[in-house]
Amino acid sequence: MGALQITLGVTGVAVSVMAWGMFVAAVMRMVRIIRLGQPDSTRNGPFLARLGVMIKEFAAHTRMAKVGTVAPWHWLVMWGFLIGSVVLFEAYGEVFVPGFRWPVIGDLAVWNLLVELIGVGTVAGGVALVIIRQLNHPRRTELSRFAGSTFWQAYFVEAVVIIEGVGILGVKAAKVASGLETQPIWANFVTNPIGHLLPPDHNLVSVMAIIKLLSGMIWLAVVSKNLTMGVAWHRFSAFFNIYFKRRADGGVSLGAAKPMMSAGKPLDFEEADPDKDVFGAGKAEDFSWKGWLDFSACTECGRCQSQCPAWNTGKPLSPKLVVTALRDHAFAKAPYLLAGGRRDVAGDEVGITGTDAEARLAKIDVLALAESQRPLVGGPDEAGVLDPDVLWSCTTCGACVEQCPVDIEHVDHIIDMRRYQVLIESNFPSELGGMFKNLENKGNPWGQNSRDRLAWTQGLDFEVPVFDGELAADVEYLFWVGCAGAFEDRAKKTTRAVAELLHTAGVSFVVLGPEETCTGDPARRAGNEFLFQMLAQQNVEVLNTVFDGRERAKRKIVVTCAHCFNTLANEYPQIGGEYEVVHHTQLLNRLVRERRLVPVAPISEDV
């Protein structure tokens, strides 16, 4: 052990102590910040199912694979980080003793081959990701998914990845040059020829080892000082975000909207207290801890942005920028919240009070105090975290959630903010006011008379059976027509066609007619949870009366409207409505396969 080894070794240890200390402190602070969110008991268990989903998603990159050009390179970088961490710790020994290797595994040719592959894969993956980012840079494409992303953070992470990979290969090549590598050539298929080009100097091993070590320590120090650096922190937070996703079976967090939560459980409007309960999200602390974890896990990859129909049609909404804006605001406000600060609906301080309130507030960072006064959604006279046009441009289609590789639940957060705007602020687009009124008074978005819900049956050559208080035993399906299917001219054509086909196939069905009302889907997606609950409970009461005495398997509903399908199948179970819901295309497909529906004209090819 020479003077150079001692100097480099002591330097590496000193920097490591500082970096690891900073990182541990940052992790503890990150946990404290995420816990500022509201409780959410729906994320608990089952442990093994959630663990299995998490392992599958990260090991097989099932979500990342939706963009095939990126997935293999990111997969290489990910495994390079995980396995490379073991190689990184080996550098502590290599700096002091160039010939150091891990006991047991260090002498295995297979292990050395794995390290070789990790080094090559890490460098290749890092370079490929930089190239992909450049090819999709906003300066090249108008609707780049990277528009609005923080580029220096991504380039820093990718640069460290490449340097670590070079360090891994450099140490091995230096060992080959110095005669310290005893493994077969096939275990060093890249570093062996490189090593023969290098001078036989043991000091070179220590230099390469310190490069490998310090690159990792610098990375730790930088990310520790930047808690909002999601492109780096997702290496840790993504595992938890996937584990705690809404559906334990691994399904995407779509379908039913998340129930309106307060104190960790669904809000009961009959017992709700505006002074105590949370009505949607009007402040950062109104989001659940899972929401805060979502914000922390965002990598700014922009996949959500690239798939958003609002963004792609020139609207101001970008799901990515919504999440990053909420993240930056929440973390900037965190010191105020951690100090006990809270504001009521009127904006008055209710958390830090008493004779020493002024002194306690003076200790809080002025930027945190400023953030505490910013509304989530701005208005005509004040700038909020989000512009109202951004919030109301969302169609809640869920393309963002479907694409997100770390399972961020954008739609749930947008709906929660809308709930607060509608229920507490009464601040929403004027067009929605008319729709809400029509839904409440007429049971449909257009204000049509409920007596006209059977107008679509006129002209049919058979009588459409209408529920008259008792469901006959031979009736198999309730045909839920929906508002569009009953009132909108184009949709009525579909309704008539489906009814005719069911009649032709001999499927026994009934409709509700005037007893049917809107499922409440437009109200819920627009944030009017109270109106949704009113309409949904009314419908569930009617449907439970219709199917009284029948087991769930025989409570069959066929629908033509995708919105009605989702609400009846996925959202009504939240309020006690358990039915077997099928889309008309599914039912017609089955009838064709069973030869109960036979095309009049022969079909010459598969469709």
Wavefront OBJ file of the C-alpha trace (Angstrom):
o trace
v 0.000 0.000 0.000
v 1.685 3.177 -1.202
v 1.195 6.853 -0.468
v -1.164 7.262 -3.421
v -3.385 4.414 -2.222
v -3.520 5.867 1.290
v -4.308 9.360 0.020
v -7.008 8.186 -2.367
v -8.425 5.773 0.187
v -8.689 8.338 2.963
v -10.216 10.822 0.532
v -12.754 8.248 -0.626
v -13.733 7.326 2.929
v -14.029 10.970 4.005
v -16.196 11.889 1.024
v -18.285 8.751 1.557
v -18.966 9.565 5.211
v -20.173 13.009 4.200
v -22.226 11.757 1.227
v -23.842 8.872 3.071
v -24.618 11.147 6.020
v -26.307 13.620 3.691
v -28.217 10.840 1.964
v -29.513 9.248 5.171
v -30.649 12.670 6.402
v -32.332 13.316 3.045
v -34.177 9.991 3.140
v -35.425 10.721 6.654
v -36.604 14.162 5.576
v -38.243 12.701 2.475
v -40.198 10.252 4.638
v -41.276 13.041 6.996
v -42.450 15.136 4.063
v -44.423 12.321 2.412
v -46.136 11.618 5.733
v -47.554 15.150 5.672
v -50.234 13.811 3.337
v -53.618 12.560 4.469
v -53.936 8.949 5.669
v -55.081 6.321 3.173
v -55.903 2.905 4.593
v -56.821 1.488 1.164
v -53.143 0.938 0.364
v -52.643 -1.763 2.992
v -52.147 -5.413 1.978
v -52.275 -8.026 0.739
v -48.509 -7.994 1.167
v -47.535 -10.915 -1.085
v -49.771 -9.813 -3.950
v -48.406 -6.284 -3.893
v -44.831 -7.519 -3.543
v -45.287 -9.821 -6.524
v -46.618 -6.982 -8.669
v -43.711 -4.758 -7.668
v -41.101 -7.407 -8.468
v -42.723 -8.215 -11.801
v -42.972 -4.584 -12.894
v -39.392 -3.664 -12.106
v -37.668 -6.941 -12.993
v -39.489 -7.472 -16.288
v -40.049 -3.770 -17.023
v -43.651 -4.530 -17.948
v -44.713 -0.880 -17.710
v -41.541 0.521 -19.230
v -41.917 -1.839 -22.198
v -44.837 0.232 -23.495
v -42.147 2.293 -25.243
v -39.972 -0.414 -26.754
v -37.137 1.835 -27.900
v -36.384 2.906 -24.328
v -37.158 -0.212 -22.296
v -34.057 -2.367 -23.035
v -31.635 0.494 -22.388
v -33.352 1.513 -19.173
v -33.393 -2.152 -18.131
v -29.610 -2.294 -18.531
v -29.139 0.887 -16.504
v -31.500 -0.334 -13.777
v -29.694 -3.634 -13.279
v -26.405 -1.797 -13.568
v -27.466 0.362 -10.635
v -28.654 -2.560 -8.500
v -25.792 -4.984 -9.103
v -23.340 -2.155 -9.655
v -23.960 -1.066 -6.067
v -22.203 -4.250 -4.926
v -19.329 -3.480 -7.281
v -19.247 0.099 -5.987
v -18.617 -1.031 -2.420
v -15.775 -3.199 -3.695
v -14.017 0.048 -4.628
v -13.371 0.824 -0.943
v -11.002 -2.136 -0.849
v -9.562 -1.608 -4.334
v -8.488 1.957 -3.553
v -6.285 0.769 -0.672
v -5.330 -2.653 -2.072
v -5.421 -2.807 -5.901
v -5.735 -6.585 -5.921
v -8.734 -6.595 -3.551
v -11.785 -8.642 -4.510
v -14.890 -9.817 -2.648
v -14.408 -13.025 -0.632
v -15.941 -16.149 -2.208
v -17.694 -14.533 -5.199
v -14.675 -12.453 -6.205
v -12.822 -15.564 -7.387
v -15.729 -16.886 -9.442
v -15.403 -16.502 -13.200
v -19.192 -16.224 -13.509
v -19.237 -13.265 -11.109
v -16.486 -11.542 -13.060
v -18.395 -12.111 -16.286
v -21.499 -10.582 -14.677
v -19.495 -7.524 -13.599
v -18.151 -7.244 -17.150
v -21.671 -7.350 -18.561
v -22.893 -4.822 -15.992
v -20.129 -2.409 -16.938
v -20.765 -2.729 -20.660
v -24.543 -2.592 -20.238
v -24.402 0.464 -17.987
v -22.261 2.436 -20.421
v -24.327 1.355 -23.432
v -27.609 2.069 -21.647
v -26.484 5.475 -20.417
v -25.252 6.560 -23.840
v -28.439 5.290 -25.513
v -30.656 7.221 -23.099
v -28.723 10.424 -23.778
v -29.154 9.879 -27.524
v -32.882 9.192 -27.122
v -33.271 12.364 -25.058
v -31.457 14.352 -27.751
v -33.512 12.875 -30.583
v -36.702 13.829 -28.729
v -35.487 17.205 -27.509
v -38.080 20.032 -27.648
v -35.866 21.952 -30.083
v -36.334 19.099 -32.590
v -39.998 18.205 -32.163
v -42.808 20.626 -31.371
v -44.691 18.256 -29.077
v -41.700 16.625 -27.409
v -42.506 14.534 -24.371
v -39.492 16.150 -22.727
v -40.886 19.680 -23.067
v -40.861 21.177 -19.584
v -38.543 18.530 -18.115
v -35.475 19.590 -16.133
v -32.687 18.611 -18.491
v -29.640 19.219 -16.303
v -30.918 16.702 -13.760
v -31.420 14.016 -16.388
v -28.038 14.643 -17.968
v -26.358 14.596 -14.567
v -27.887 11.219 -13.718
v -27.035 9.783 -17.130
v -23.482 11.138 -16.939
v -22.937 9.493 -13.554
v -24.328 6.241 -14.955
v -21.814 6.331 -17.797
v -18.910 7.296 -15.512
v -19.737 4.477 -13.087
v -19.837 2.017 -15.970
v -16.496 3.286 -17.252
v -15.133 3.013 -13.710
v -16.232 -0.613 -13.434
v -14.573 -1.499 -16.729
v -11.559 0.691 -15.977
v -10.794 -1.113 -12.716
v -10.971 -4.492 -14.438
v -8.813 -3.337 -17.356
v -6.228 -1.865 -14.966
v -6.125 -5.164 -13.072
v -5.504 -6.998 -16.338
v -2.683 -4.578 -17.179
v -1.129 -5.014 -13.728
v -1.353 -8.801 -13.773
v -3.888 -8.805 -10.924
v -6.688 -10.358 -12.971
v -6.564 -14.163 -12.955
v -9.933 -14.894 -14.543
v -10.265 -16.502 -17.990
v -10.439 -14.270 -21.029
v -14.136 -15.015 -21.615
v -14.936 -13.436 -18.238
v -13.128 -10.253 -19.344
v -14.016 -10.219 -23.021
v -13.982 -6.398 -23.187
v -11.504 -5.374 -20.507
v -8.872 -7.986 -21.392
v -7.926 -6.457 -24.776
v -8.186 -2.948 -23.302
v -5.975 -3.941 -20.382
v -3.180 -5.005 -22.690
v -3.088 -1.445 -24.033
v -2.620 0.093 -20.574
v 0.630 0.439 -18.595
v 1.183 -2.214 -15.869
v 0.730 0.114 -12.887
v -1.047 -0.838 -9.637
v -1.727 2.846 -9.010
v -3.945 2.863 -12.085
v -6.276 0.390 -10.353
v -6.613 2.725 -7.372
v -7.253 5.717 -9.638
v -9.997 3.880 -11.539
v -11.484 2.667 -8.259
v -11.648 6.182 -6.806
v -13.345 7.411 -9.997
v -15.925 4.660 -9.618
v -16.363 5.471 -5.928
v -16.462 9.265 -6.084
v -18.937 9.330 -8.976
v -21.386 7.444 -6.786
v -20.723 9.659 -3.763
v -21.153 12.856 -5.776
v -24.458 11.459 -7.030
v -25.584 10.824 -3.440
v -24.605 14.332 -2.361
v -26.351 16.047 -5.267
v -29.627 14.152 -4.945
v -29.582 14.673 -1.175
v -29.664 18.428 -1.763
v -32.413 18.127 -4.393
v -35.397 16.245 -2.968
v -37.501 17.146 -6.001
v -35.030 15.475 -8.364
v -37.430 12.736 -9.361
v -35.242 11.460 -12.197
v -32.788 10.374 -9.475
v -35.073 9.644 -6.507
v -37.275 7.315 -8.548
v -34.502 4.731 -8.143
v -35.845 4.336 -4.622
v -39.367 5.792 -4.577
v -40.584 3.882 -7.654
v -40.486 0.577 -5.765
v -42.798 1.949 -3.087
v -45.026 3.759 -5.553
v -45.589 0.542 -7.487
v -46.151 -1.455 -4.304
v -48.756 1.004 -3.004
v -50.634 1.453 -6.289
v -54.415 1.554 -5.953
v -55.020 -1.982 -7.217
v -53.184 -4.737 -5.384
v -53.650 -7.089 -8.357
v -51.383 -4.907 -10.470
v -54.124 -3.373 -12.583
v -53.798 0.217 -13.726
v -55.413 2.749 -11.375
v -58.257 3.495 -13.769
v -61.876 2.448 -14.111
v -63.537 3.718 -10.983
v -62.545 7.138 -9.745
v -60.989 7.072 -6.309
v -63.649 7.645 -3.638
v -63.638 11.044 -1.979
v -61.526 10.429 1.117
v -61.283 12.166 4.473
v -59.235 10.972 7.440
v -58.274 7.874 5.463
v -61.781 6.620 4.676
v -64.521 7.386 2.123
v -66.413 10.543 3.025
v -70.031 10.129 4.119
v -71.857 13.277 3.014
v -74.620 12.752 5.542
v -72.125 13.058 8.392
v -69.520 15.311 6.759
v -68.278 18.358 8.660
v -66.875 21.150 6.443
v -64.742 22.375 9.344
v -63.087 19.011 9.955
v -63.372 16.865 6.845
v -61.371 17.179 3.642
v -63.442 17.903 0.531
v -61.125 17.044 -2.315
v -57.775 18.806 -2.519
v -57.568 22.546 -2.014
v -54.139 22.520 -0.406
v -51.051 20.359 -0.805
v -51.676 18.716 2.562
v -55.143 17.614 1.388
v -53.571 15.025 -0.900
v -52.941 11.619 0.654
v -49.441 10.432 1.482
v -49.694 8.326 -1.690
v -50.252 11.532 -3.614
v -47.073 12.994 -2.144
v -45.268 9.765 -3.019
v -46.591 10.101 -6.576
v -45.143 13.588 -6.827
v -41.778 12.357 -5.537
v -41.592 9.420 -7.955
v -42.109 11.378 -11.180
v -39.098 10.995 -13.480
v -40.272 13.712 -15.898
v -40.024 11.165 -18.721
v -43.083 12.750 -20.349
v -44.806 9.583 -21.492
v -48.029 10.866 -19.963
v -47.583 14.139 -21.815
v -47.003 12.435 -25.160
v -50.269 10.494 -24.874
v -52.477 13.265 -23.471
v -55.193 14.271 -25.984
v -55.421 17.722 -24.412
v -51.696 18.369 -24.814
v -51.685 17.007 -28.354
v -54.502 19.346 -29.400
v -52.874 22.502 -28.088
v -54.578 22.681 -24.695
v -52.532 23.992 -21.742
v -52.708 20.678 -19.866
v -49.665 18.461 -19.467
v -50.090 15.664 -16.903
v -46.343 15.708 -16.336
v -46.245 19.422 -15.621
v -49.248 19.107 -13.302
v -47.388 16.530 -11.222
v -44.104 18.437 -11.214
v -45.855 21.699 -10.300
v -47.613 19.991 -7.389
v -44.328 18.374 -6.350
v -42.373 21.616 -6.382
v -45.118 23.416 -4.475
v -45.578 20.651 -1.901
v -41.874 20.325 -1.139
v -41.422 24.104 -1.016
v -44.328 24.347 1.436
v -43.139 21.389 3.522
v -41.011 23.411 6.028
v -44.122 25.405 6.943
v -46.192 22.248 7.402
v -43.451 20.461 9.343
v -43.356 23.440 11.708
v -47.048 22.892 12.438
v -48.467 25.537 10.127
v -52.014 25.144 8.844
v -54.533 27.475 7.237
v -58.318 27.195 7.221
v -60.592 27.612 4.212
v -60.531 31.388 4.615
v -56.725 31.390 4.556
v -56.250 32.288 8.218
v -53.437 30.684 10.215
v -54.843 28.064 12.583
v -51.839 25.800 13.093
v -49.314 28.163 14.619
v -51.156 30.256 17.194
v -50.608 31.640 20.668
v -48.333 34.261 22.147
v -45.236 32.856 20.457
v -46.855 32.437 17.038
v -45.033 35.379 15.499
v -41.653 34.116 16.680
v -42.349 30.593 15.403
v -43.453 31.888 12.018
v -40.318 34.023 11.796
v -38.185 30.882 11.955
v -39.823 29.416 8.859
v -38.210 30.017 5.481
v -39.867 32.952 3.720
v -40.309 30.899 0.544
v -42.203 28.242 2.503
v -44.430 30.931 4.016
v -45.080 32.336 0.560
v -46.009 28.890 -0.769
v -48.396 28.389 2.152
v -50.481 31.277 0.836
v -50.641 30.075 -2.768
v -53.844 28.294 -3.790
v -53.528 25.090 -5.775
v -55.758 26.516 -8.487
v -55.447 30.181 -9.365
v -58.178 32.697 -9.956
v -58.697 35.993 -11.771
v -56.794 37.953 -9.132
v -54.230 35.457 -7.860
v -51.706 33.099 -9.368
v -52.061 29.543 -8.180
v -49.905 26.479 -8.544
v -52.062 25.516 -11.533
v -54.009 27.661 -13.945
v -57.759 26.890 -14.013
v -57.553 26.159 -17.747
v -55.047 23.405 -16.992
v -57.333 21.760 -14.454
v -60.442 21.875 -16.614
v -58.755 20.755 -19.856
v -58.476 17.183 -18.602
v -60.926 14.672 -20.103
v -60.044 12.079 -17.408
v -59.421 9.567 -20.201
v -56.562 8.025 -18.205
v -54.008 7.801 -21.012
v -51.469 9.353 -18.639
v -52.049 6.726 -15.954
v -51.954 3.952 -18.532
v -48.540 5.090 -19.770
v -46.788 6.016 -16.523
v -43.934 3.560 -15.819
v -44.005 4.272 -12.066
v -47.799 4.118 -11.586
v -48.529 7.759 -10.811
v -52.286 8.345 -10.471
v -52.724 11.672 -12.287
v -56.494 11.429 -12.811
v -57.243 10.866 -9.121
v -55.337 14.033 -8.210
v -57.065 16.091 -10.892
v -60.510 14.902 -9.801
v -59.674 15.664 -6.165
v -58.711 19.232 -7.072
v -61.914 19.592 -9.082
v -63.930 18.365 -6.106
v -62.563 21.151 -3.961
v -63.173 23.762 -6.646
v -66.782 22.641 -7.121
v -67.854 21.777 -3.582
v -65.958 24.401 -1.577
v -64.987 27.217 -3.930
v -67.955 26.935 -6.337
v -65.401 27.842 -8.959
v -65.857 25.951 -12.219
v -66.517 26.658 -15.919
v -69.929 28.185 -16.547
v -70.820 25.370 -18.948
v -70.747 22.921 -16.064
v -73.271 24.961 -14.099
v -75.983 24.210 -16.634
v -75.047 20.536 -16.764
v -75.137 20.212 -12.972
v -78.560 21.858 -12.882
v -79.912 19.582 -15.614
v -78.542 16.472 -13.912
v -80.087 17.465 -10.604
v -83.487 18.488 -11.949
v -83.944 16.349 -15.061
v -81.574 13.412 -14.571
v -79.649 14.005 -17.808
v -77.007 16.527 -18.976
v -79.242 18.209 -21.572
v -82.340 18.875 -19.477
v -84.565 16.594 -21.570
v -87.861 15.386 -20.167
v -87.586 11.921 -18.599
v -90.859 10.934 -20.322
v -88.964 11.077 -23.620
v -86.534 8.325 -22.635
v -88.603 5.857 -24.672
v -88.849 8.006 -27.801
v -86.165 5.887 -29.459
v -88.554 2.898 -29.509
v -90.945 4.569 -31.941
v -91.043 2.828 -35.304
v -89.657 -0.515 -34.125
v -91.600 -3.528 -35.365
v -91.758 -5.017 -31.876
v -92.676 -3.701 -28.468
v -89.739 -2.961 -26.185
v -90.582 -4.348 -22.735
v -90.443 -1.779 -19.920
v -89.957 -2.685 -16.259
v -93.333 -2.401 -14.549
v -92.472 -3.154 -10.931
v -91.612 -6.849 -11.134
v -88.923 -8.574 -13.178
v -90.134 -11.745 -14.854
v -88.079 -14.852 -14.171
v -87.284 -15.349 -17.860
v -85.816 -11.854 -18.311
v -82.065 -12.217 -18.709
v -80.860 -8.631 -19.154
v -81.729 -5.119 -18.144
v -80.871 -2.920 -21.122
v -79.415 0.294 -19.700
v -79.991 2.801 -22.494
v -78.164 5.796 -21.021
v -78.725 9.499 -21.614
v -77.025 9.672 -25.008
v -78.718 6.467 -26.120
v -82.115 7.917 -25.247
v -81.756 11.537 -26.388
v -78.852 11.977 -28.834
v -79.817 11.258 -32.442
v -76.652 9.389 -33.452
v -76.570 7.345 -30.269
v -80.262 6.477 -30.654
v -79.397 4.636 -33.859
v -77.084 2.379 -31.865
v -79.737 1.880 -29.196
v -82.351 0.847 -31.760
v -79.921 -1.477 -33.545
v -78.920 -3.233 -30.325
v -82.538 -3.666 -29.271
v -83.394 -5.144 -32.677
v -80.450 -7.549 -32.539
v -81.319 -8.695 -29.025
v -84.902 -9.247 -30.121
v -83.749 -11.180 -33.208
v -81.445 -13.360 -31.102
v -84.242 -14.154 -28.690
v -82.580 -12.455 -25.726
v -85.158 -11.498 -23.127
v -84.591 -7.977 -21.833
v -86.334 -4.974 -20.313
v -85.588 -1.259 -20.095
v -86.315 1.156 -17.264
v -87.713 3.939 -19.419
v -88.595 7.031 -17.335
v -87.217 5.322 -14.214
v -83.697 5.511 -15.643
v -81.550 8.521 -14.804
v -77.964 9.552 -15.482
v -75.387 7.348 -13.779
v -73.683 10.475 -12.450
v -70.456 9.942 -14.363
v -70.296 13.498 -15.803
v -70.813 14.964 -12.340
v -68.135 12.822 -10.707
v -65.522 13.462 -13.379
v -66.245 17.179 -13.158
v -65.743 17.120 -9.392
v -69.352 17.315 -8.188
v -69.101 14.285 -5.924
v -72.226 15.246 -3.986
v -74.369 15.194 -7.137
v -72.789 11.919 -8.234
v -73.606 10.311 -4.903
v -77.199 11.523 -5.137
v -77.725 10.147 -8.655
v -75.820 6.932 -7.985
v -77.719 6.131 -4.806
v -80.988 6.784 -6.620
v -80.001 4.396 -9.414
v -78.685 1.725 -7.059
v -81.965 1.828 -5.162
v -83.910 1.373 -8.409
v -81.620 -1.390 -9.702
v -81.667 -3.278 -6.424
v -85.453 -3.159 -6.564
v -85.424 -4.463 -10.138
v -83.097 -7.350 -9.264
v -84.575 -8.038 -5.853
v -84.093 -11.687 -4.934
v -81.528 -12.404 -7.637
v -77.923 -13.381 -6.945
v -75.210 -11.206 -8.448
v -74.498 -13.579 -11.343
v -78.082 -13.068 -12.537
v -78.136 -9.282 -12.065
v -77.198 -8.713 -15.696
v -77.053 -5.291 -17.326
v -76.128 -4.609 -20.955
v -75.040 -1.094 -21.936
v -74.018 0.694 -25.124
v -72.343 3.694 -23.471
v -68.735 3.252 -22.303
v -69.233 5.819 -19.542
v -72.298 4.024 -18.222
v -70.428 0.728 -18.435
v -67.554 2.010 -16.320
v -69.805 3.629 -13.740
v -72.170 0.682 -13.334
v -69.418 -1.946 -13.343
v -66.640 -0.208 -11.450
v -68.035 2.680 -9.410
v -71.434 1.518 -8.183
v -69.870 -1.299 -6.112
v -68.439 1.520 -3.948
v -71.986 2.325 -2.836
v -73.504 -1.141 -2.731
v -74.410 -1.720 -6.371
v -73.100 -5.153 -7.395
v -74.092 -6.166 -10.920
v -72.824 -8.175 -13.881
v -72.337 -5.483 -16.505
v -71.546 -6.285 -20.136
v -70.952 -3.975 -23.086
v -73.240 -4.554 -26.047
v -70.274 -5.436 -28.277
v -69.311 -8.245 -25.907
v -72.825 -9.627 -25.802
v -73.318 -9.411 -29.562
v -69.987 -11.133 -30.122
v -71.093 -14.011 -27.921
v -74.443 -14.242 -29.687
v -72.696 -14.455 -33.066
v -70.355 -17.165 -31.803
v -73.332 -19.104 -30.470
v -75.000 -18.763 -33.901
v -77.952 -16.977 -32.321
v -77.124 -14.083 -34.617
v -76.212 -15.021 -38.184
v -75.113 -12.376 -40.733
v -77.556 -12.054 -43.621
v -74.738 -11.478 -46.121
v -71.838 -13.962 -46.093
v -68.576 -12.719 -44.585
v -65.547 -13.497 -46.738
v -62.834 -12.569 -44.244
v -62.184 -12.033 -40.570
v -62.952 -8.574 -39.239
l 1 2 3 4 5 6 7 8 9 10 11 12 13 14 15 16 17 18 19 20 21 22 23 24 25 26 27 28 29 30 31 32 33 34 35 36 37 38 39 40 41 42 43 44 45 46 47 48 49 50 51 52 53 54 55 56 57 58 59 60 61 62 63 64 65 66 67 68 69 70 71 72 73 74 75 76 77 78 79 80 81 82 83 84 85 86 87 88 89 90 91 92 93 94 95 96 97 98 99 100 101 102 103 104 105 106 107 108 109 110 111 112 113 114 115 116 117 118 119 120 121 122 123 124 125 126 127 128 129 130 131 132 133 134 135 136 137 138 139 140 141 142 143 144 145 146 147 148 149 150 151 152 153 154 155 156 157 158 159 160 161 162 163 164 165 166 167 168 169 170 171 172 173 174 175 176 177 178 179 180 181 182 183 184 185 186 187 188 189 190 191 192 193 194 195 196 197 198 199 200 201 202 203 204 205 206 207 208 209 210 211 212 213 214 215 216 217 218 219 220 221 222 223 224 225 226 227 228 229 230 231 232 233 234 235 236 237 238 239 240 241 242 243 244 245 246 247 248 249 250 251 252 253 254 255 256 257 258 259 260 261 262 263 264 265 266 267 268 269 270 271 272 273 274 275 276 277 278 279 280 281 282 283 284 285 286 287 288 289 290 291 292 293 294 295 296 297 298 299 300 301 302 303 304 305 306 307 308 309 310 311 312 313 314 315 316 317 318 319 320 321 322 323 324 325 326 327 328 329 330 331 332 333 334 335 336 337 338 339 340 341 342 343 344 345 346 347 348 349 350 351 352 353 354 355 356 357 358 359 360 361 362 363 364 365 366 367 368 369 370 371 372 373 374 375 376 377 378 379 380 381 382 383 384 385 386 387 388 389 390 391 392 393 394 395 396 397 398 399 400 401 402 403 404 405 406 407 408 409 410 411 412 413 414 415 416 417 418 419 420 421 422 423 424 425 426 427 428 429 430 431 432 433 434 435 436 437 438 439 440 441 442 443 444 445 446 447 448 449 450 451 452 453 454 455 456 457 458 459 460 461 462 463 464 465 466 467 468 469 470 471 472 473 474 475 476 477 478 479 480 481 482 483 484 485 486 487 488 489 490 491 492 493 494 495 496 497 498 499 500 501 502 503 504 505 506 507 508 509 510 511 512 513 514 515 516 517 518 519 520 521 522 523 524 525 526 527 528 529 530 531 532 533 534 535 536 537 538 539 540 541 542 543 544 545 546 547 548 549 550 551 552 553 554 555 556 557 558 559 560 561 562 563 564 565 566 567 568 569 570 571 572 573 574 575 576 577 578 579 580 581 582 583 584 585 586 587 588 589 590 591 592 593 594 595 596 597 598 599 600 601 602 603 604 605 606 607
